Amino acid sequence: MQHLIVLPVVLPLVAGILLLYRRQGATRAKRLVGVIATALLVVVGIALVARAAGGEVTYYALGDWQPPFGIVLVLDRLSAMMILLTAVLALGAVVFACAGDDERGSNFHGLFQWQLMGINGAFLTGDLFNLFVFFEVLLLASYALLLHGGGKARIQAGVHYVVLNLAGSSLFLIAVGVLYGATGTLNMADMAVRLGELPAERAGLVTAGGLMLLVVFGLKAAILPLYFWLPRAYAAAPAPVAALFAIMTKVGIYAILRVYSLVFGEHAGPLANLEQAWVWWLSLGTLVAAGIGVMAARDLRLLVAYLVLVSVGTLLAGIGMGSPAAVSALLYYLVHTTLITGGLFLLAELIGLQRGKAGTRLVRGRPLLQGGWLAGLFFVGAVAVAGLPPLSGAIGKALMMAAAEGSQRAWLWPILLGTGLCALVALSRAGSTLFWRSQGEPMGVPLPRRQWFGVAWLLGASPLLVVLAGPVSDYTQATADQLANPQAVVNALLNDAGGTP
């Protein structure tokens, strides 16, 4: 159990090496290894959540080099929750891919595991430079996964995605260098301590570094005006890859939560809450732009991609409000929207397969062979993602609106509700076009059980989150309270007698 914290990084690393060792053939064996490794990651995630639920912050010191000098992986409620969420999402996506999507290109399962390694490392790392390193690992894997299977649309979207992320990585490295030059450390807990003692003449450098980081994280999260790459990239990606990409924007949101609550918290004096005003207004702008995109989408994949942007704006509004209640609400909503949008990407693929040449374009087509089941799943996903009762989206949005205070309500309530109305109208139009406005004989072939499992696994999270709304919201509230108390992380890393080597 002492090595439990490092398993979310080591497990997909080893699985990826095994899967890439033999590049050709052995499809069944590769699928078995990929599914088993991802299922084990779910078990590890559950164990980490159980370990973190008590509120203790623990860390793993690689090579027994103690912080602030060594590389550390930090486990608290937030990182444990994100590891489990990633594993649950990945399991649905990888089982779906095993129905045939994994054979459209080479090395799918190995790259999939390495992307999980990068994502999990970003959630666990305790210093800024290794956050940069894990960002690069997950991005390198995502470049190849986005192009899996080839095609003009994927190559075009991939070029834009790669160029923008290379620019973002360069800016990230510059920001890390500026902060290291000003504070003399890269460990986030140690940097938090040093900001409290920062000489006035270095405040400008730290402010510049902090704002550059905000640009980088905003690019990863796809905040206005840095979101233009996302809709086309997500719509062009293979369905299981797009489903996994639902967690990618959340990596940026996690980074904003982690860095600015720990490093630029209340202890930072004049640099406290450096990001809050920027994030608040840009989140509202993101919601408006995403609502317009949802209404304008004429393809189901593109519609779901814009729904991801709606969730980004909603989550960032919670960060902009800044209170523990708002952070608790955004964490509940984060779990909901990640799984539901991931499931909708998979569902869009099933609908496109049965519509033949019409694909996922929102035009009239022939009736679907399994239209009743697909329509039922679409109804559940649409109700959940639009935020209608009785599913989890309504609870998440209600918690967000309840957390707004004073003038925040005057801005958030109409924009959030208006965007929800746009989503409802667009989804209603899409559903009627896909399932009602059809003519002729049913078409398509029966869909594999693995694909049905992947969709049901993710969309089934919405009613489950309603049943478990009490325990989940209690956990997210405790997580928000822990984030509001960065001293606990500082004490655990810098004042305790040692970590796990």
WOHUCOR-V421394 format. One record per pair of residues at least 4 apart in sequence whose C-alpha atoms are under 7 Angstrom apart, sorted by the first residue. I is the first residue (numbers start at 0). J is the second residue. D is the distance in Angstrom with one decimal. If there is no record, write none. Layout:
i: <I I>
j: <J J>
d: <D D>
This chain:
i: <1 2 4 4 5 6 7 7 7 7 8 8 8 8 9 10 10 11 11 11 11 11 11 12 12 12 12 13 14 14 14 15 15 15 15 15 16 16 18 18 18 19 19 22 25 26 27 28 29 29 30 30 31 32 33 33 34 34 34 34 35 36 37 37 37 37 38 38 39 40 40 41 41 41 41 42 43 44 44 44 44 45 45 46 47 47 48 48 48 48 51 51 51 51 51 52 54 55 56 56 56 56 57 57 57 57 58 58 58 58 58 58 59 59 59 59 59 59 60 60 60 60 60 60 60 60 60 61 61 61 61 62 63 64 64 65 65 66 66 66 67 67 71 71 72 72 72 73 73 73 74 74 74 75 76 76 77 77 78 78 78 79 80 81 81 82 82 83 84 84 85 85 86 87 88 88 88 88 89 89 90 91 91 91 91 91 92 92 92 92 92 93 93 94 94 95 95 95 95 96 96 96 97 98 98 98 101 103 103 104 104 106 107 107 108 109 110 110 110 111 112 113 113 113 114 114 114 114 114 115 116 117 117 117 117 117 118 118 118 119 120 120 121 121 121 124 124 125 125 126 126 126 126 127 127 127 127 127 128 128 128 129 130 131 132 133 134 135 136 137 138 139 140 141 142 142 142 143 144 145 145 145 145 145 146 146 146 147 149 149 150 151 152 152 153 153 153 154 155 156 156 156 156 157 157 158 159 159 160 160 160 161 162 163 164 165 166 167 167 168 169 170 170 170 171 171 171 172 173 174 174 174 174 175 176 177 177 177 178 178 178 179 179 179 181 181 181 182 182 184 184 185 186 187 187 188 188 188 188 188 189 190 190 191 191 191 191 193 194 195 195 195 197 198 201 202 203 204 205 206 207 208 209 210 211 212 213 214 215 216 216 216 216 217 217 217 217 218 218 218 219 219 220 220 220 220 220 221 221 221 221 222 222 222 222 223 223 223 228 229 230 230 230 230 231 231 232 233 233 234 234 234 236 236 237 238 238 238 238 239 239 240 241 241 242 242 242 242 243 245 245 245 246 246 248 249 250 251 252 253 254 255 256 257 258 259 259 259 260 260 260 260 261 263 263 263 263 263 264 264 265 266 267 274 275 275 275 275 276 276 277 278 278 278 279 279 279 279 279 280 281 282 282 282 282 282 283 283 283 284 285 285 286 286 286 286 286 287 287 287 288 289 289 289 289 290 290 290 290 290 291 292 292 293 293 293 293 293 293 294 294 296 296 297 297 298 298 298 298 299 299 299 299 299 300 300 300 300 301 302 303 303 303 303 304 305 306 307 307 308 309 310 310 311 312 313 314 314 314 315 316 317 317 317 317 317 318 320 320 321 322 323 323 323 323 324 324 324 325 325 325 326 326 327 327 327 327 328 328 328 328 329 329 330 330 331 331 331 331 332 332 333 334 335 335 335 335 336 336 337 338 338 338 338 339 339 339 339 339 340 341 341 342 342 342 342 343 343 344 345 345 346 346 347 347 348 349 350 350 351 351 351 352 353 353 353 353 354 354 354 354 354 354 355 357 361 361 361 362 363 363 363 363 364 364 365 365 365 365 365 365 366 366 366 366 366 366 366 366 367 367 367 368 368 368 368 369 370 370 371 372 373 374 374 375 376 377 378 379 380 380 381 381 382 382 383 383 383 383 383 384 385 385 385 385 386 386 386 386 387 387 388 389 390 390 390 391 391 391 391 391 392 393 394 395 396 397 398 399 400 403 403 404 406 407 408 410 411 412 413 414 415 416 417 418 419 420 421 422 423 424 425 426 427 428 429 430 431 431 432 446 447 448 449 450 451 452 453 454 455 456 459 460 461 462 463 464 467 468 469 470 471 472 473 474 475 476 477 478 479 480 485 486 487 488 489 490 490 491>
j: <499 6 59 74 9 10 11 40 116 119 12 116 119 120 13 14 36 15 36 112 113 115 116 16 112 113 116 17 18 36 112 19 109 110 112 113 20 109 29 108 109 106 109 106 29 30 31 32 33 108 34 97 35 36 37 108 38 90 93 94 39 40 41 86 89 90 42 90 43 44 86 45 83 86 87 46 47 48 79 82 83 49 83 50 51 79 52 76 79 80 55 74 75 76 79 76 76 75 74 75 488 491 73 74 75 491 71 72 73 74 498 499 71 72 73 498 499 500 64 65 69 70 71 72 498 499 500 69 70 71 500 500 500 68 69 69 497 71 492 493 186 189 124 125 123 124 125 123 124 125 78 79 123 79 80 478 81 478 82 122 123 83 84 85 122 86 119 87 88 334 89 246 90 91 92 243 338 457 93 243 94 95 453 454 456 457 96 239 242 243 453 97 239 449 453 239 449 450 453 100 101 239 101 447 449 450 107 147 148 147 148 110 111 144 112 113 114 140 144 115 116 117 137 140 118 136 137 140 141 119 120 121 133 134 136 137 122 133 137 123 124 133 130 133 134 129 130 186 187 130 185 186 187 131 175 185 186 187 132 175 185 133 134 135 136 137 138 139 140 141 142 143 144 145 146 157 161 147 240 153 157 236 237 240 153 154 157 237 153 154 154 155 156 235 157 235 236 158 159 160 231 232 235 161 232 162 163 228 164 228 232 165 166 167 168 169 170 171 215 172 173 174 211 215 175 212 215 176 177 178 208 211 212 179 180 181 204 208 182 205 208 183 184 185 201 204 205 190 193 189 190 190 190 191 262 192 261 262 488 489 193 194 262 195 261 262 263 197 267 266 267 268 201 202 205 206 207 208 209 210 211 212 213 214 215 216 217 218 219 220 251 254 255 221 222 225 251 222 225 226 248 251 248 249 251 252 311 225 226 229 248 226 281 282 285 281 284 285 232 233 234 301 304 305 235 301 236 241 304 300 301 304 240 241 241 242 344 345 348 243 345 244 245 344 341 342 344 345 341 337 340 341 250 337 252 253 254 255 256 257 258 259 260 261 262 263 264 272 264 482 483 485 485 267 270 271 272 273 271 272 271 271 271 278 279 318 319 321 280 319 281 282 315 319 283 315 316 319 320 284 285 286 312 313 315 316 287 312 316 288 289 312 290 309 312 313 418 291 414 418 292 293 305 308 309 294 309 418 421 422 295 296 305 302 305 306 421 422 425 421 425 301 302 360 361 302 359 360 361 303 347 359 360 361 304 344 347 359 305 306 307 340 343 344 308 309 310 311 340 312 313 314 336 315 316 317 318 329 333 319 320 321 325 326 329 399 326 325 403 325 326 327 479 480 483 328 402 476 329 399 402 330 479 331 475 476 479 332 395 398 399 333 399 334 475 335 395 472 475 336 395 337 338 339 391 392 461 340 384 341 342 457 458 460 343 380 384 457 458 344 345 457 346 454 457 458 347 380 348 349 454 350 454 351 359 352 353 354 359 355 358 359 358 367 442 443 444 358 364 365 367 442 443 443 364 429 432 433 432 432 433 436 437 437 438 437 438 439 440 441 442 370 434 437 438 439 440 441 442 441 442 443 441 442 443 444 373 374 434 375 376 377 378 434 379 380 381 382 383 384 458 385 426 386 387 387 390 391 392 461 392 392 419 422 423 392 393 396 419 392 393 393 393 461 462 465 395 461 462 464 465 396 397 398 399 400 401 402 403 412 407 408 408 410 411 412 414 415 416 417 418 419 420 421 422 423 424 425 426 427 428 429 430 431 432 433 434 435 436 436 450 451 452 453 454 455 456 457 458 459 460 463 464 465 466 467 468 471 472 473 474 475 476 477 478 479 480 481 482 483 484 489 490 491 492 493 494 495 495>
d: <6.5 6.7 6.5 6.8 6.2 5.4 6.9 6.5 6.8 6.0 6.3 4.9 6.1 5.9 6.1 6.1 7.0 5.8 6.8 4.9 6.0 6.4 5.4 6.3 6.8 6.0 6.1 6.3 6.1 6.5 6.6 6.1 4.2 6.7 5.2 5.8 5.9 6.9 6.0 6.6 4.9 6.3 5.4 6.4 6.2 6.2 6.2 6.2 6.0 6.9 6.1 6.2 6.0 5.9 6.2 5.9 6.0 6.9 6.5 6.6 6.1 6.2 6.5 6.4 6.8 5.7 6.6 6.3 6.2 6.0 5.7 6.3 6.0 5.0 6.1 6.3 6.2 6.2 6.6 5.6 4.2 6.2 6.2 6.2 6.1 5.4 5.8 6.7 5.0 6.1 6.2 6.9 5.4 5.1 6.7 6.2 6.9 6.9 5.9 5.0 6.3 6.1 6.0 5.3 6.8 6.6 6.4 5.4 4.3 5.9 5.8 6.7 5.4 5.1 6.5 5.7 4.7 6.2 5.9 5.9 6.7 6.1 4.7 6.8 5.8 5.6 5.0 6.9 5.7 6.1 5.7 5.8 4.2 6.5 4.4 5.3 6.8 6.9 6.3 6.4 5.6 6.2 6.2 5.5 5.1 4.5 5.5 5.3 6.0 5.6 5.8 6.3 6.3 6.1 6.1 5.5 6.3 5.9 6.2 5.4 5.9 6.4 6.1 6.1 6.8 6.3 6.0 6.2 6.2 6.8 6.0 6.7 6.1 6.7 6.4 6.6 6.1 6.8 6.0 6.0 6.2 6.2 4.2 7.0 5.9 6.4 6.2 4.7 6.2 6.5 6.0 6.3 6.7 5.9 6.0 6.6 5.3 4.4 4.9 4.8 5.3 5.8 6.0 6.4 5.9 6.4 5.6 6.9 4.8 5.3 4.8 6.1 6.0 6.9 6.2 6.3 6.1 5.4 6.9 6.4 6.3 6.3 7.0 6.4 6.2 6.8 4.5 5.3 6.6 6.0 6.0 6.2 4.7 6.3 5.0 4.3 6.5 6.9 5.9 6.3 5.8 5.7 5.3 5.3 6.5 6.4 6.1 6.2 6.1 6.4 5.5 4.1 5.1 6.4 6.8 5.5 6.5 6.5 6.3 6.7 6.4 6.1 6.1 6.3 6.4 6.2 6.1 6.0 6.5 6.1 6.1 6.9 6.2 5.8 6.7 6.8 6.7 6.3 6.5 6.8 6.5 5.1 7.0 6.8 5.6 6.2 6.6 7.0 6.3 6.8 6.3 6.1 6.1 6.0 5.7 5.2 6.4 6.1 6.7 6.1 6.0 4.9 7.0 6.0 6.7 6.1 6.1 6.6 6.1 6.1 6.9 6.0 6.3 6.2 6.0 6.2 6.3 6.1 5.4 6.3 6.4 6.1 6.9 6.8 6.2 6.1 6.0 6.2 6.2 6.2 4.6 5.7 6.0 6.1 6.0 6.2 6.7 5.6 5.9 5.7 5.6 4.9 5.3 5.9 6.1 6.5 6.4 6.5 6.4 6.8 6.0 6.6 6.0 6.1 6.1 6.6 6.9 6.9 6.7 5.0 6.3 6.1 6.2 6.8 6.4 4.3 6.9 6.0 5.5 5.8 5.0 6.6 6.8 7.0 6.5 6.1 6.2 6.2 6.0 6.1 6.1 6.3 6.4 6.4 6.4 6.1 5.8 6.1 6.5 6.1 4.7 6.6 6.5 5.8 5.2 6.8 6.5 6.4 5.3 6.8 5.7 4.8 4.1 6.3 4.4 5.8 6.8 5.5 4.0 6.8 6.5 5.4 6.9 6.8 6.0 6.0 6.4 5.0 6.3 5.9 6.0 6.0 5.0 6.1 6.0 6.9 6.1 5.4 5.9 4.9 5.1 6.2 6.1 5.5 6.0 6.1 5.8 5.4 6.0 6.3 6.4 6.1 6.6 6.4 3.9 6.7 5.7 6.6 6.7 5.6 6.6 5.6 6.5 6.1 6.6 5.9 6.1 6.4 6.3 6.0 5.8 5.7 5.8 6.0 5.4 4.6 6.2 6.8 4.8 6.3 6.8 6.9 5.2 5.4 6.2 5.0 5.9 6.6 5.1 6.0 5.1 6.8 4.8 6.0 6.1 7.0 4.9 6.9 6.6 6.5 6.2 5.8 6.4 5.2 6.6 6.9 5.4 4.0 6.7 6.4 6.0 6.3 4.6 6.9 5.4 5.2 6.4 6.4 6.8 6.2 5.9 5.1 6.1 5.4 4.8 6.9 6.7 6.4 6.9 6.8 6.3 6.1 5.7 5.6 5.3 6.4 6.8 5.0 5.8 6.9 6.2 6.0 6.0 5.5 5.5 6.7 6.8 6.2 6.4 6.1 5.5 6.0 5.2 6.2 5.4 6.1 5.6 4.3 5.3 6.3 6.4 5.3 6.2 6.5 6.3 6.5 6.3 6.7 6.3 6.3 6.4 6.7 6.8 6.7 6.7 6.4 6.4 6.3 6.6 6.3 6.3 6.1 6.5 6.1 6.1 6.7 6.8 5.3 6.9 6.1 6.2 6.7 4.9 5.7 5.5 6.8 6.3 6.4 6.8 6.5 6.4 6.0 5.1 6.0 6.8 6.2 5.5 7.0 6.2 6.0 5.0 6.2 5.6 6.5 4.9 4.7 5.3 6.2 6.2 5.2 5.2 5.8 6.7 6.5 6.0 6.5 6.1 6.4 6.4 6.0 4.7 6.0 6.5 6.2 6.5 6.7 6.5 5.8 6.8 6.1 6.1 5.3 6.8 6.8 6.2 6.5 6.6 6.1 5.4 6.3 6.7 6.9 6.1 5.1 5.0 5.4 6.0 6.5 6.6 6.6 5.9 6.3 6.0 6.1 6.6 6.1 6.5 6.2 6.8 6.6 4.0 4.7 6.6 5.9 6.5 4.3 6.6 5.4 6.7 6.9 6.5 6.9 6.5 6.9 6.3 6.2 6.3 6.8 6.3 6.0 6.8 6.0 5.7 5.2 6.6 5.0 5.0 5.5 6.5 6.1 6.5 6.9 6.9 5.3 6.3 6.7 6.3 4.5 6.3 5.1 5.4 6.3 5.0 5.3 5.5 6.8 6.4 5.8 6.8 6.2 6.3 6.1 6.1 6.7 6.4 6.2 5.9 6.1 6.1 6.0 6.2 5.9 6.3 6.3 5.3 6.2 5.4 6.2 5.0 6.6 5.8 6.8 5.5 5.7 5.6 4.0 4.2 6.6 6.7 6.4 5.0 5.2 6.8 5.9 5.7 6.2 6.2 5.2 6.6 5.9 5.3 6.2 6.0 6.1 6.3 6.2 6.0 6.2 6.7 6.3 5.5 5.3 5.9 6.9 5.9 5.4 6.5 5.7 5.9 5.7 6.0 6.2 6.2 6.3 6.2 6.1 6.2 6.1 6.0 6.0 6.1 6.1 6.0 6.2 6.2 6.1 5.9 4.9 6.1 5.0 7.0 6.7 6.1 6.3 6.5 6.1 5.8 6.5 6.1 5.4 6.9 6.5 5.9 6.5 6.4 6.1 5.4 6.0 5.8 6.1 6.2 6.2 6.0 6.2 6.1 6.1 6.2 6.2 6.2 6.2 6.5 6.5 6.0 6.1 6.1 5.7 4.8 6.4 5.4>
